Amino acid sequence: MQVFNFVVYEVVERVAIVSLNRPSKSNALNFTVINELKEAFSLADRDANVKVVILKANGTDFCTGMDLEYIKELQTYDFDAQIFDSQNLLELFTLMQKLRKVVIAQVSGLALASGLGLVLASDMVITHQESGFGCREVKFGFIPALISQLLVHKIGESRARYLLLSGETIRADEAWGVGLVHRVVPPNKLEDTVIQLAIRICNQNAQSAMEFTKKLLYDTRGLSDADAMAFAIRMNAHGRVTPESQFATDTFLEGSPFQW
């Protein structure tokens, strides 16, 4: 286990657990928290034994966005400092999306603004029935700039417009309906559901296949259909000759059971 100021990192078997640990501030983000998250995800990416990363939070809420006290401090800085801070947050979101390991967000309580960004940057999202999701920046006079790009990609422009411009917080069942989350479970089932999913992924899925699938999904964004398919063809050819695919093919043809 590695304990930072506001983030806890631990590995249980092949699952890395990254826990936001700033409950007194509803796990709000600031420069330090963002950098600690970047370091924790980088540790998981470098660990050859880790296949899945669970992102969760201690306390009542998952993450309620940027710390307003930190924002107030930033407002005294020049424009270049604002750009630097936004770039730092973007680097975290990009790291999560490009991470070679599967990232599961375990969301309990509120996931708002940049906290919603953490949800959007994750590969899978499991939450409970009492959680809430929203982009409330417009209520404070801010522009949900980075979140808007992630949200449009995730749920489409029309649904994103409603959330971004209304500033409303929606409950878990509605978040599932618009495609923000993948499963909604009772509160007392959340932790077990997430860890069981992580273990199944570790046992049933090949690491290289998951890694290259994430790369395929990320790297084809913005490409034309023809360029995306050309990239997919190359990835398909590469995937057929990896040691893992060759092992699985040979083992299956022999009729022998296996798990990764």
C-alpha positions in Angstrom: 0.0 0.0 0.0 1.1 3.5 -0.8 -0.5 6.4 1.0 -0.3 9.9 -0.6 -1.7 13.1 1.0 -5.2 12.6 -0.6 -5.0 9.3 -2.5 -4.4 5.7 -1.3 -3.0 3.1 -3.7 -2.9 -0.6 -3.0 -2.8 -3.8 -5.0 -4.9 -6.9 -4.1 -3.8 -9.8 -6.3 -4.0 -8.4 -9.8 -6.3 -5.5 -9.0 -5.0 -2.0 -8.2 -7.3 0.1 -6.0 -7.0 3.8 -6.2 -9.0 5.6 -3.5 -9.6 9.3 -3.3 -9.1 10.1 0.4 -10.3 13.6 1.0 -13.7 13.0 2.6 -13.9 16.2 4.5 -13.8 18.1 1.2 -16.1 15.6 -0.6 -13.0 14.4 -2.4 -12.8 17.6 -4.4 -9.9 18.0 -6.8 -7.0 20.4 -6.6 -3.5 20.4 -8.1 -2.1 18.0 -5.5 -5.0 15.5 -5.7 -4.8 15.5 -9.5 -1.0 14.8 -9.5 -1.4 12.1 -6.9 -4.0 10.4 -9.1 -1.7 10.6 -12.0 1.1 9.0 -10.0 -1.2 6.2 -8.7 -2.5 5.4 -12.2 1.1 5.4 -13.5 2.1 3.0 -10.8 -0.7 0.6 -12.0 0.3 1.0 -15.6 3.9 0.1 -14.9 3.0 -2.9 -12.7 3.0 -6.0 -15.0 1.0 -7.9 -12.4 -1.9 -5.5 -12.5 -4.7 -6.0 -15.0 -7.6 -3.9 -13.6 -7.7 -0.6 -11.7 -10.6 0.3 -9.5 -11.1 4.0 -8.8 -13.2 4.6 -5.7 -13.5 7.2 -2.9 -13.6 7.2 0.8 -16.4 9.1 2.5 -19.9 10.0 1.4 -19.3 11.3 -2.1 -17.2 10.1 -5.0 -16.0 13.5 -6.1 -17.8 16.8 -6.2 -15.5 18.5 -8.7 -12.8 21.1 -8.3 -12.1 22.5 -4.9 -13.7 26.0 -4.9 -11.0 27.3 -2.5 -8.4 26.2 -5.0 -10.3 27.8 -7.8 -10.5 31.1 -5.9 -6.7 30.9 -5.5 -6.3 30.3 -9.2 -8.4 33.3 -10.1 -5.5 35.5 -8.8 -3.1 33.9 -11.3 -2.5 34.9 -14.9 -4.0 33.3 -18.0 -1.0 31.0 -18.6 -1.5 29.6 -15.1 -5.1 28.8 -15.9 -4.0 27.0 -19.1 -1.4 25.0 -17.1 -3.9 23.9 -14.5 -6.5 22.8 -17.2 -3.8 21.0 -19.1 -2.9 19.1 -15.9 -6.4 17.9 -15.5 -6.6 16.9 -19.1 -3.4 14.9 -18.7 -5.2 12.9 -15.9 -8.2 12.2 -18.1 -6.0 11.2 -21.0 -3.9 8.9 -18.9 -6.9 7.1 -17.6 -8.3 6.6 -21.2 -5.0 5.4 -22.6 -4.0 3.3 -19.6 -3.1 -0.2 -20.6 -5.2 -1.6 -17.8 -9.0 -1.6 -17.5 -10.3 1.2 -15.3 -13.5 0.6 -13.3 -15.1 3.6 -11.5 -16.9 2.5 -8.3 -19.2 5.5 -7.7 -20.9 6.1 -4.4 -22.6 9.4 -3.7 -22.1 12.5 -5.9 -19.9 12.6 -9.0 -20.1 16.2 -10.2 -18.2 18.4 -12.7 -14.5 17.2 -12.8 -15.6 14.3 -10.6 -17.9 13.4 -13.4 -14.9 13.7 -15.7 -13.2 10.9 -13.7 -16.3 8.8 -14.4 -16.3 9.6 -18.1 -12.6 8.8 -18.4 -13.1 5.3 -16.9 -13.8 2.3 -19.0 -16.6 0.9 -16.9 -18.8 2.6 -14.3 -20.7 0.8 -11.5 -22.7 2.8 -9.1 -25.5 2.4 -6.5 -29.1 3.6 -6.6 -28.6 6.6 -4.4 -25.7 8.2 -6.4 -26.0 11.4 -8.4 -24.2 12.7 -11.5 -24.1 16.3 -12.9 -22.2 19.2 -14.5 -23.0 22.2 -12.3 -20.3 24.5 -13.6 -22.8 26.9 -15.2 -24.4 27.5 -11.8 -21.1 29.0 -10.5 -20.4 31.0 -13.7 -17.8 28.5 -15.0 -17.6 26.8 -18.4 -17.6 22.9 -18.3 -15.0 22.9 -21.1 -13.0 19.7 -20.6 -16.1 17.8 -19.3 -18.1 18.8 -22.4 -15.8 17.0 -24.8 -15.8 13.8 -22.7 -19.6 14.0 -22.2 -20.4 14.5 -25.9 -18.3 11.5 -26.8 -19.9 9.4 -24.1 -23.6 10.1 -24.5 -24.0 12.3 -27.6 -24.5 16.0 -28.1 -28.2 16.3 -27.4 -28.1 14.6 -24.0 -24.9 16.4 -23.2 -26.4 19.7 -24.0 -29.2 19.1 -21.4 -26.8 18.2 -18.6 -24.2 20.9 -19.4 -26.7 23.8 -19.8 -29.2 22.8 -17.1 -26.6 22.1 -14.5 -29.0 19.5 -13.0 -27.9 16.5 -11.1 -29.5 13.2 -12.2 -29.9 10.1 -10.2 -28.3 6.7 -11.0 -31.2 5.2 -12.8 -31.4 8.2 -15.2 -27.6 8.1 -15.6 -27.9 4.5 -16.7 -30.7 5.4 -19.1 -28.5 7.9 -20.9 -25.4 5.7 -21.0 -23.3 7.4 -18.3 -23.0 4.3 -16.1 -23.1 0.6 -17.0 -24.6 -1.0 -13.9 -26.7 0.3 -10.9 -26.9 -1.9 -7.8 -28.1 -1.6 -4.2 -25.7 0.4 -2.0 -24.7 -2.7 0.0 -23.9 -4.6 -3.1 -21.6 -2.0 -4.8 -18.2 -3.0 -3.5 -18.7 -6.8 -4.0 -20.1 -6.2 -7.5 -17.1 -4.2 -8.5 -14.5 -6.5 -7.1 -16.2 -9.6 -8.6 -16.2 -7.9 -12.0 -12.5 -7.0 -11.6 -11.7 -10.6 -10.7 -13.7 -12.0 -13.7 -11.9 -9.7 -16.1 -8.5 -10.8 -14.6 -9.4 -14.4 -15.0 -11.2 -14.4 -18.3 -9.6 -11.7 -20.5 -6.1 -11.5 -22.0 -4.1 -8.5 -20.9 -2.7 -7.7 -24.4 -6.2 -8.0 -26.0 -7.7 -5.5 -23.5 -4.7 -3.2 -23.9 -5.0 -3.1 -27.7 -8.8 -2.8 -27.6 -8.4 0.3 -25.5 -5.8 1.6 -27.9 -8.1 0.9 -30.9 -11.1 2.8 -29.3 -9.0 5.8 -28.3 -6.8 6.1 -31.4 -9.6 5.9 -33.9 -11.5 8.9 -32.4 -11.8 11.6 -35.0 -10.6 9.5 -37.9 -12.7 9.0 -41.1 -14.5 5.7 -41.4 -11.9 4.6 -44.0 -8.9 5.5 -41.8 -10.5 3.9 -38.7 -11.1 0.7 -40.6 -7.6 0.7 -41.9 -6.3 1.1 -38.4 -8.6 -1.6 -37.2 -7.3 -4.0 -39.9 -3.7 -3.5 -38.7 -4.7 -4.0 -35.1 -6.6 -7.2 -36.0 -3.5 -8.6 -37.8 -1.3 -7.7 -34.9 -3.7 -9.3 -32.4 -3.6 -12.6 -34.2 0.1 -13.1 -33.6 0.5 -12.1 -30.0 1.8 -14.9 -27.7 -1.5 -14.7 -25.7 -3.7 -15.2 -28.8 -1.6 -18.1 -30.0 -1.6 -19.8 -26.6 -5.4 -19.4 -26.3 -6.0 -20.7 -29.8 -3.8 -23.8 -29.3 -5.3 -24.5 -25.9 -8.9 -24.2 -27.1 -8.2 -26.5 -30.1 -6.8 -29.0 -27.7 -10.0 -28.9 -25.7 -8.2 -27.8 -22.5 -9.8 -25.3 -20.1 -7.7 -22.3 -19.2 -7.9 -18.9 -17.5 -5.5 -16.0 -17.6 
